[in-house]
């Protein structure tokens, strides 16, 4: 009896084929294509005119300029010469950068020697004749190094562009690297991450679940909902422990303090509440916002609470005295998300006016405004280890570098309204969208390694699929999502997955960093 051949899904076979193809061609990735001599001559001729056109009329050394009539033998690119003085020594007067005498009121006479325009070959000889400087020596060394690289890569000397070892012209003290060959870009390979799978669905809310937070001890988590309640759940079992009522409209934000036994919540009723978890009662209200409060965050090292609202402001509150320390105004539309960190800038806000602002906590003023997004910014997340952050918008997810908000790269492909972002120390970035889709990305390369669209709760409409919030627990082994089908879904990594069973379909065109 013949052995049974293990059957694989078409999906697995396609991914294996892609991986084999990649492994076969990866060695050729950085090899430049051999140059075509004719096209290279044309290209270099154009570059000489555009790059050195401004110095072609400058004086050159006499000994390099004995032109014997006919075509120029010293010009490797076959340019015609100015044939005014064929067969005789050409003299040039130093008259500034203008071809005529530069003194005011100097009359031109028969004895006046007018500077003539030298040829491209003369300009090249000028470049060679310039006094040696450290930067030119460096240029020579770099050019020789490129030749060495070509030889070691197995490419013939013939394919090296002519004149590569000639020193580059220095214009105003800056090296002009127009003639240097550009190095082929290298594609970063993404780190392999195991796929995440759904293992628990928790029901109990009677409305959309809008926000979620895990307490610092990793024993329980808290959710806020459109049913106006706040519920506390056991993280291990998923059982309901407590319901808190007090808000009179949708609860839009919850956070648990790591410095005190307090829970903070905010909602569309303009209220910001502080709950004492020893008595399960509201002990403080923070009054000041003029419209719905969309989000809140606690400062990690000082007793400060920051909230953001539909009234286009963010407010900084003293947790103990309930005083409004600063009102951060500058956004021109609702502020959808706010984040705090101990380093500068200490506060980051994202708004429906499409901008992200980095704030000075002490002065209460904007440090930097980032205007790269074209649509509303509803989500911002800080990386737990790197000094970077990401922002989510329907046009793109963008990564930025602190402290000045320098752009790093775009993560394109999640074409939906992105409500939430979460990232763990492993470099797994999660984006959740209004249409119920969730994409998982490799933080470093921006590679989208998994896409999830979980089924809605039985009895709900298919259109009622949407992810409003997601968060990793403190161990970063579980991912919790708050959804529009009134459930909380819990995901964990697939322990049985390996790189062989779930290979990375690595495509350079996806990995390529895009400009903003």
C-alpha positions in Angstrom: 0.0 0.0 0.0 1.4 3.4 -1.1 2.2 6.0 1.6 -0.4 8.7 1.9 0.8 12.1 0.7 0.1 14.9 3.2 -2.5 17.3 1.7 -1.8 21.0 2.1 -4.2 23.8 1.4 -3.7 25.9 -1.8 -2.9 28.9 0.5 0.0 27.0 2.1 1.4 25.8 -1.2 1.3 29.3 -2.7 3.2 30.7 0.3 5.8 27.9 0.1 6.3 28.6 -3.6 6.7 32.3 -2.8 9.3 31.6 -0.1 11.3 29.3 -2.5 11.2 32.0 -5.2 12.4 34.6 -2.7 15.3 32.4 -1.4 16.3 31.7 -5.0 16.6 35.3 -6.1 17.5 37.1 -2.8 21.3 36.9 -3.6 20.8 39.1 -6.8 18.8 41.7 -4.9 21.6 44.4 -4.6 23.5 43.7 -7.9 23.4 46.7 -10.2 22.5 46.2 -13.9 25.5 46.4 -16.3 25.7 49.8 -17.9 25.0 50.4 -21.6 27.9 52.5 -23.0 26.0 54.6 -25.4 23.2 55.6 -23.1 25.7 56.3 -20.3 27.6 58.7 -22.6 24.5 60.6 -23.4 23.5 60.7 -19.7 26.9 62.0 -18.6 26.9 64.6 -21.3 23.6 66.0 -20.1 24.8 65.9 -16.5 28.0 67.8 -17.3 26.0 70.6 -18.9 23.4 70.8 -16.1 25.9 70.4 -13.2 28.8 72.3 -14.5 27.2 74.8 -16.9 27.8 77.6 -14.4 31.6 77.1 -14.5 32.2 76.3 -18.2 33.3 79.9 -19.0 35.8 80.1 -16.1 39.6 80.5 -17.0 41.7 77.4 -17.2 45.5 76.6 -17.2 47.3 77.3 -20.5 49.4 74.2 -20.6 46.3 72.0 -20.7 44.7 73.9 -23.6 46.8 73.5 -26.8 44.0 72.7 -29.2 45.1 71.3 -32.6 42.2 71.7 -35.0 39.7 68.8 -35.6 37.7 66.8 -33.1 38.7 66.8 -29.4 40.6 63.6 -28.4 40.5 64.3 -24.7 36.7 64.5 -24.4 35.3 61.0 -23.7 31.8 62.1 -24.5 32.4 63.3 -28.1 31.5 67.0 -27.7 32.2 69.5 -30.4 34.7 72.2 -29.5 34.4 76.0 -30.0 36.5 76.3 -33.2 37.2 80.0 -33.1 41.0 79.6 -32.6 41.9 76.3 -34.2 45.6 75.6 -34.5 46.8 78.3 -32.1 47.2 78.8 -28.3 44.0 79.9 -26.7 44.3 82.6 -24.1 41.8 83.4 -21.4 41.6 86.6 -19.4 40.5 86.5 -15.8 37.6 88.9 -15.8 35.4 87.6 -13.1 32.5 85.4 -14.2 31.5 87.7 -17.0 33.0 87.2 -20.5 33.8 91.0 -20.8 36.0 93.2 -18.7 34.2 93.8 -15.5 35.5 97.3 -14.6 32.9 100.0 -15.0 33.4 102.4 -17.9 36.2 100.4 -19.5 35.9 100.8 -23.3 36.5 97.9 -25.6 39.4 98.5 -28.0 41.2 96.5 -30.6 43.8 95.5 -27.9 41.2 94.2 -25.5 41.4 90.4 -25.1 37.9 89.0 -24.6 37.5 85.8 -22.7 36.3 82.9 -24.8 34.0 80.1 -23.7 36.1 76.9 -23.1 34.8 73.5 -24.1 33.6 70.7 -21.8 37.1 69.1 -22.0 38.6 72.3 -20.8 36.2 72.3 -17.9 37.3 68.8 -17.1 41.0 69.7 -17.2 40.1 72.6 -14.8 38.6 70.1 -12.5 41.7 67.9 -12.6 44.0 71.0 -12.1 42.2 72.2 -9.0 44.5 72.1 -5.9 44.1 68.9 -3.9 42.0 69.1 -0.8 40.9 66.6 1.8 37.4 66.4 0.4 38.8 65.6 -3.1 41.1 63.0 -1.7 38.0 61.5 0.1 36.2 61.6 -3.2 39.0 59.7 -5.0 39.1 57.1 -2.3 35.3 56.7 -2.4 35.3 56.2 -6.2 38.1 53.7 -6.0 36.1 51.8 -3.3 33.1 51.6 -5.7 35.4 50.1 -8.3 36.6 47.5 -5.8 33.0 46.7 -4.9 32.2 46.2 -8.6 35.1 43.8 -9.0 34.2 41.8 -6.0 30.6 41.6 -7.1 31.8 39.7 -10.2 31.1 42.6 -12.7 33.7 43.2 -15.4 35.8 46.4 -15.4 34.3 47.3 -18.7 30.9 48.1 -17.1 32.5 50.7 -14.7 31.5 54.1 -16.0 34.4 56.1 -17.6 36.1 58.7 -15.5 34.9 57.3 -12.2 38.3 58.0 -10.5 38.4 61.6 -11.6 38.1 64.0 -8.7 34.7 65.7 -8.4 34.4 69.4 -8.9 34.0 71.3 -5.7 31.4 74.1 -6.0 31.4 76.4 -3.0 33.3 73.8 -0.8 30.6 71.1 -1.2 31.2 67.8 -2.9 29.1 67.3 -5.9 28.2 63.6 -6.0 26.1 63.7 -9.2 28.6 61.5 -11.0 28.8 58.9 -8.2 26.8 55.7 -8.9 24.0 55.2 -6.4 23.9 52.1 -4.2 20.9 49.9 -4.8 18.4 50.1 -1.9 18.3 47.1 0.4 15.0 45.7 1.5 14.7 45.0 5.2 13.4 41.5 6.0 10.5 41.5 8.5 10.7 39.6 11.8 8.5 36.5 11.9 5.6 36.7 14.3 3.2 33.9 15.0 -0.4 34.5 13.9 -3.0 35.5 16.5 -6.2 33.5 16.9 -9.5 34.2 18.6 -10.0 32.1 21.8 -12.7 33.9 23.8 -15.8 36.1 23.2 -17.2 37.9 26.3 -20.8 39.1 26.3 -22.6 41.2 28.8 -22.9 44.8 27.6 -26.2 46.0 26.0 -24.6 48.5 23.7 -21.5 49.1 21.6 -18.3 48.6 23.7 -16.4 51.8 23.1 -13.3 51.6 25.4 -11.2 49.1 27.3 -8.3 49.1 29.7 -6.3 46.5 31.7 -5.3 47.2 35.3 -1.6 47.3 36.2 -1.7 44.0 38.2 -3.1 42.1 35.2 -5.9 40.5 37.2 -8.9 42.3 35.7 -9.9 44.7 32.9 -12.5 47.4 32.5 -14.8 48.3 29.6 -17.1 51.3 28.9 -20.1 51.1 26.7 -22.9 52.9 24.9 -25.2 51.3 27.5 -23.8 54.0 29.9 -22.2 51.4 32.2 -18.7 50.6 33.1 -18.0 46.8 33.7 -15.1 45.1 35.4 -14.2 41.6 34.2 -11.9 38.9 35.4 -9.0 38.6 32.9 -8.3 34.9 33.4 -11.9 33.6 33.3 -13.7 36.4 31.4 -16.5 36.6 34.1 -18.2 39.8 35.1 -17.0 41.1 38.5 -18.7 44.5 38.8 -20.9 47.0 37.0 -20.6 50.7 37.7 -23.4 53.2 36.8 -23.3 56.9 36.9 -22.7 58.2 33.4 -25.9 59.4 31.6 -24.5 58.9 28.1 -22.0 56.7 26.2 -18.8 56.0 28.1 -15.9 56.8 25.7 -12.8 56.4 27.8 -11.6 54.4 30.8 -8.1 54.1 32.4 -6.9 52.5 35.7 -4.2 54.4 37.7 -1.0 52.6 38.5 -0.2 55.1 41.3 -3.5 54.9 43.3 -6.6 52.7 43.6 -8.6 54.9 41.2 -10.4 54.4 37.9 -11.0 57.3 35.6 -13.8 57.5 33.0 -15.2 60.0 30.5 -18.2 60.1 28.2 -20.4 61.9 25.8 -22.2 63.5 28.8 -19.2 66.0 29.1 -18.3 64.4 32.4 -14.9 63.1 33.6 -15.2 61.0 36.8 -12.8 59.5 39.3 -13.9 56.2 40.9 -12.5 54.9 44.2 -12.2 51.2 43.7 -12.2 50.4 47.4 -15.8 51.8 47.7 -16.8 51.6 44.0 -18.1 55.2 44.1 -17.4 58.4 42.3 -15.2 60.6 44.5 -14.3 63.4 42.1 -15.7 65.2 39.0 -13.6 67.3 36.6 -15.8 70.1 35.2 -14.8 72.2 32.2 -15.3 70.5 28.9 -18.1 72.1 26.8 -18.9 69.0 24.7 -18.5 65.2 24.6 -15.2 63.9 26.1 -13.6 61.4 23.7 -10.5 60.1 25.5 -8.3 60.4 28.5 -4.8 59.3 29.7 -2.8 59.5 32.9 0.7 60.8 33.2 3.0 57.9 34.2 5.1 59.9 36.8 3.0 62.8 38.1 -0.6 63.0 39.3 -1.9 64.6 36.2 -4.9 63.6 34.0 -5.3 64.7 30.4 -8.7 64.6 28.6 -9.6 65.4 25.0 -13.0 66.5 23.7 -15.3 67.4 20.8 -14.9 71.1 21.9 -11.5 71.0 20.0 -9.5 71.2 23.2 -7.5 68.9 25.5 -7.4 69.7 29.2 -4.8 68.9 31.9 -6.2 68.3 35.4 -4.6 68.0 38.8 -5.9 64.6 40.0 -6.1 65.6 43.6 -7.4 69.2 43.6 -9.6 68.7 40.4 -8.2 72.0 39.2 -7.8 72.6 35.4 -4.0 73.2 35.1 -4.0 74.0 31.3 -6.4 74.1 28.4 -4.6 73.0 25.3 -6.2 74.9 22.5 -5.1 75.0 18.9 -6.9 72.2 17.1 -9.8 73.3 14.9 -12.0 70.2 15.2 -12.8 67.5 17.7 -9.7 66.0 19.5 -10.2 62.2 19.2 -7.2 60.8 21.1 -4.6 61.8 23.7 -1.5 60.1 25.0 1.0 60.9 27.8 4.6 59.9 28.4 7.3 60.9 30.9 9.8 62.1 28.2 9.4 65.2 26.0 7.0 65.8 24.4 4.8 64.7 27.3 1.4 65.0 25.6 0.4 64.0 22.1 -3.1 64.6 20.6 -4.7 63.5 17.3 -7.7 65.3 15.9 -10.4 65.3 13.3 -8.7 68.4 11.8 -6.2 65.9 10.4 -3.3 67.1 12.5 -1.2 65.7 15.4 0.1 68.1 18.0 3.0 67.5 20.4 2.6 69.7 23.5 4.8 71.3 26.1 3.2 70.2 29.4 4.8 73.0 31.4 4.0 75.9 29.1 0.7 74.4 27.9 1.6 75.2 24.3 2.2 73.4 21.0 5.8 72.3 20.3 5.1 70.7 16.9 2.1 70.3 14.6 2.3 67.4 12.2 0.1 68.0 9.1 1.0 64.9 6.9 -2.4 63.1 7.3 -5.2 64.0 4.9 -8.0 62.6 7.0 -9.1 62.5 10.7 -6.6 61.1 13.1 -8.6 58.9 15.6 -5.8 56.8 17.1 -2.3 57.4 18.4 -0.1 54.7 20.1 3.4 55.0 21.7 5.9 52.2 21.3 6.7 50.7 24.8 10.5 50.6 24.1 11.4 52.8 21.2 11.2 56.6 21.2 8.6 56.5 18.4 4.9 56.5 17.9 2.3 55.7 15.3 -0.9 57.5 14.2 -3.9 56.0 12.5 -6.1 57.6 9.9 -8.2 56.4 6.9 -5.5 57.5 4.5 -2.5 55.7 6.2 -0.9 54.5 9.4 2.2 56.7 9.9 5.2 56.1 12.1 7.0 59.1 13.7 10.2 59.7 15.7 10.2 61.7 18.9 10.9 64.4 20.0 10.3 66.5 16.9 7.8 64.2 15.1 10.2 63.2 12.2 8.4 61.0 9.7 9.6 57.4 9.5 7.3 55.4 7.1 3.8 54.7 6.0 1.9 51.5 6.7 -0.5 51.3 3.8 -3.2 48.8 3.1 -5.8 49.1 5.9 -8.3 51.0 3.8 -10.9 51.7 6.4 -11.7 54.2 9.3 -9.1 53.2 11.9 -10.4 53.7 15.4 -7.6 52.2 17.5 -4.0 51.2 17.5 -2.0 49.0 20.0 1.6 47.9 20.0 3.6 45.4 22.2 7.3 45.1 23.0 7.7 42.4 20.4 7.0 44.9 17.6 3.5 43.7 16.8 1.3 46.7 15.8 -2.5 46.1 15.7 -4.9 48.4 13.9 -8.7 48.0 14.4 -11.2 49.6 12.0 -14.9 50.6 11.8 -15.7 47.8 9.4 -14.6 45.1 11.8 -11.3 44.3 10.2 -8.1 44.1 12.2 -4.6 44.2 10.7 -1.4 43.1 12.4 1.9 44.6 11.3 5.6 44.2 11.9 6.6 47.5 13.5 10.1 47.8 12.1 9.4 47.1 8.4 5.7 47.9 8.2 4.9 44.4 6.9 1.3 43.4 7.3 1.6 39.8 8.4 -2.0 39.0 9.3 -5.6 40.2 8.6 -8.5 39.3 10.8 -12.2 39.8 10.3 -14.0 38.0 13.2 -17.6 36.9 12.8 -20.1 39.0 14.7 -22.0 37.7 17.8 -25.0 35.5 16.9 -28.1 37.6 16.7 -26.2 40.7 15.6 -26.3 42.2 12.1 -23.3 41.7 9.8 -23.2 45.5 9.4 -22.7 45.7 13.2 -19.1 44.8 13.0 -16.6 47.4 14.2 -13.6 47.6 16.5 -13.6 50.7 18.7 -10.7 49.9 21.0 -8.0 47.3 21.4 -5.3 46.7 24.1 -2.6 44.2 25.0 -2.7 42.9 28.6 0.3 43.6 30.8 2.0 40.3 29.9 1.4 41.1 26.2 0.3 37.5 25.6 -3.4 38.5 25.1 -5.1 41.0 22.9 -8.5 42.4 23.9 -10.8 44.2 21.4 -14.0 46.2 22.2 -16.5 45.8 19.4 -19.8 47.1 17.9 -21.5 43.7 18.3 -21.6 44.4 22.1 -18.8 41.8 22.8 -15.2 41.8 24.0 -13.0 39.5 22.0 -9.8 38.0 23.4 -7.0 36.8 21.0 -3.7 35.0 21.8 -0.7 33.9 19.7 -1.0 30.5 18.0 1.5 28.3 20.0 1.5 25.6 17.3 2.5 27.9 14.5 6.1 27.9 13.1 7.7 29.8 10.3 7.4 26.7 8.1 3.7 26.3 8.6 3.0 30.1 8.3 5.8 31.5 6.1 6.3 35.2 5.6 5.2 36.0 2.0 8.0 38.6 1.8 7.5 40.9 -1.1 10.0 43.8 -1.5 7.4 46.1 -3.1 5.3 45.8 0.1 8.2 46.3 2.4 9.5 49.4 0.5 9.3 52.5 2.7 7.0 55.1 1.1 7.5 58.8 1.2 4.7 60.8 2.7 
